[in-house]
């Protein structure tokens, strides 16, 4: 993989312009390998309520409130008969 020069930047990317440059460079590189998915409209949720739905029919859950959206990954736990987990 080719190297990217960061003349004048410190290792913490303290300057916002350095951090933005690195973020844009990584984004451009990763876009070659990551499949873009079209964004779906979050469900309409009344204030004070929460909506939870399956994201990929496996372990991903989409959680929405009236003004926030989250993704949660549930870990699979297998329990064998007769053995404590």
Helices and strands as residue ranges (DSSP letters): H 16-30, E 51-54, E 60-64, E 69-73
